[in-house]
Amino acid sequence: MADDLSGKATHLGGKIKEGLGDLLGDRSLQREGKLDQVEGRAEQDQVRAENAVLDAEADQGHEGLAQ
């Protein structure tokens, strides 16, 4: 399972790379930064989806006990 904090760090690192690439006029570094941001967002989305599934399973289990 991916770590949400890892996704946030990847996204932030991408923002920094993109800004540095912009400052230096390095388009390759800018693109790499943008890709890192997308990867970080994807990692965060994966964690959120996994957590939603786990929560739904837990809720389903509690409903079964209440009946």
Buried (B, 14 or more C-beta within 10 A) or exposed (E): EBEBEEBBBBBEBBBEBBEEBEEEEBEEBBEBBBEBBEBBBBBBEBBEEEEEEEEEEEEEEEEEEEE
